[in-house]
Amino acid sequence: MARMHSGGKGKSGSTKPDSKAPPSWSNSDKKEVENLISELANEGNTSAMIGTILRDKYGVPNVRLVMGERISQILERQERAPEIPEDLMSLMRRALRLIDHLSSNKKDLHNRRQLELCESKIRRLSRYYKEENKLSSDWTYKRDQLRLMVE
C-alpha cells in the first residue's frame, strides 16, 4: 500500500514479536504497574513516555501483555486521559514548529507544503475523533489559536 503523502511503497519498520504472555523476566505485578502508570501520569508524562519509562527503568516490555489493556485505556479508566488525544497533540506541535520556521524563512516552499500536509492530517484525525466522541463536536483546528491549544 502506498504512503499517504509520498510516492513510496516501502515496508513499515520493525514489528513486536507475537506473544500472548509477558516474558518470565519482566515485572508482571498488575497493581504495581498500575501504580507506576498513575505516578508517571501525575508527573505529566504522555502515554508514549510512560511506556518508554516502564520499559527502560522498570522492566515492563509491554504493558498490554501485563495489564490486558493499553496505557491510554488505563488512564481513561482512572479519568486522567488528556483532553486532546496524544497523536493529535503531537501533530499540532509539529504544525506549530513549522509555522515558527516559516515565519523566519518566508521562501521555504518545501516546508510550506509540509505544513499543509500536516494540517490536513490534523483535520482528518480530528474528524475521526469527533465521530468517536473523543473530541467535542464544536472543536475546530485554527492556525491562529494553535499556540494556545498546544501550551
Sequence and secondary structure as in RCSB ss.txt:
>XXXX:A:sequence
MARMHSGGKGKSGSTKPDSKAPPSWSNSDKKEVENLISELANEGNTSAMIGTILRDKYGVPNVRLVMGERISQIL
ERQERAPEIPEDLMSLMRRALRLIDHLSSNKKDLHNRRQLELCESKIRRLSRYYKEENKLSSDWTYKRDQLRLMV
E
>XXXX:A:secstr
   SSSS            SS  TTS   HHHHHHHHHHHHHTT  HHHHHHHHHHHH  S HHHHHSS HHHHH
HHTT   SS HHHHHHHHHHHHHHHHHHH TT HHHHHHHHHHHHHHHHHHHHHHHTTSS TT    GGGHHHHH
 
